[in-house]
Amino acid sequence: MKKRIVAAIDVGSHAIRMKIGELKGSGEFVELETFRKTAIIGHDTFLTGNITYDSIDRVCEILKNFKKRMEAYKVTTYKALATSAFREALNRDYVLDQIRQRTGLKLEVINNAQEQFLTFK
């Protein structure tokens, strides 16, 4: 079976993380590399209700770099999730659209129950 390289991106309130790994036929995930960059998105959202333009720029730059790493690894599938800072942001739809346009990545905002499940898992 051909090896399948996948990536998972977590856009959290204080940092953006990405794991790249090989998904084996058995379902086993073998981590190849992990990335973490600070982006304090939650500060904006919880203070003003909106994600600022500066934070949007920072998130997009980080995600562009992550996308380059994914391309270098020839990632075939990725999942990009955003949590509470995006859930609570009044300008969430605008920010998600900016990220998609600038990086080509589609971010999915998950609810609290989904976040808790994934954290536990």
N, C-alpha and C positions, 0 to 999 in steps of 0.2 A: 504494500500500500504506500502511496506517495505521502511524504510527510506534509503535515498541514501546520502552517505557522499562523498563529492568531494573536490578537492584542486585546487588552482590556484597559479602558481609560476611565478614571474616576476623577470628576471635577468636583472637589469638595469645597467647603467654606474657607479653608486655610491653605490648601495645597491641591495641585493637580498631579496625579500619579498615573503611570502606565506600566503594565507588565506585558512583555512579549514572550511567547513560549510556543513550544511544539505540542500539538494535540495528537496523541498517539491513537491508534485504532482502538485500543482498549478503553479510551476515554481519559487516560492518564494525561495530566498537564505537566510538562517539563519546562520550568522557567528558564529562559535564556538571558533575559536582562530586565532590570527594573529601573524606572526613572521617577524622579520626584522633583517638582519645582514649586516654590512658594508663590501663592497668589491669594491674597487675603480678600476674597470676594465677599465673604460673609460680613465683614466690617461694613461694607457699603450697604448691603441689603438690610442688615439689622439696625443700622443707624438711620438711613434715609429712605429705605423702602425700594431703592433702585440700585442697579449695578452701574457704576460710573463709566464714562467713556474711557478713562485711563485703565480701569480694570478690564474692560472689553478688549482694549489693545493688548494688554499683558496676557490675557487668556489666549487670544488669537495667536500671538507670537509663540507662546509655549506649545500650543496645539500644532502650529505649522512645523515646529522642530520635531515634535513627536511624530507627525505624519512622515517627515523625512526619514526618521528611524524605522518606521513601519515599512516604508518603501525599500530601504536598504535590506531589511530582513525578508522582503517579499511576502508581507503579511497578506493572507487571502481573506481573512474575516476579522472584523473588529466589533467591539461593543463599547460605546462611550456613554457614560451615565453621569448625570448631575444630581446633586442632592439639595439640601435645605436652602442654601443661598439662592439657588435658582427657583426652587418651589415658591419661596416667599417674595421674590422680586416682582415688583409691579411691571417692570419692563422686560420680563422674561422672554416673551415672544420676539421682541426686537433683538435681544441679545442672542438668542438661538439662531435667528435669521442671519445676523452679522457673522456668527461663527461659521455657519454653513457656507455663506458667500465667500468669506475670506480664507477658509481652510479646506473646504470641501468635506468636512466631517459633520456628521449628523449626531447631535447630542440628544439623548432621551432623559427627560426629567422623571425621576422615580419618586414614588410617595414614601412616607415614613415607614410603612409596613414592609415595603420592598427593600428599603435601605437596611432595616433591622435584620431581615432574612439574609440578605447578602453578607452583612457584617458577621452574622453568626456562622454562616456557611463557610 
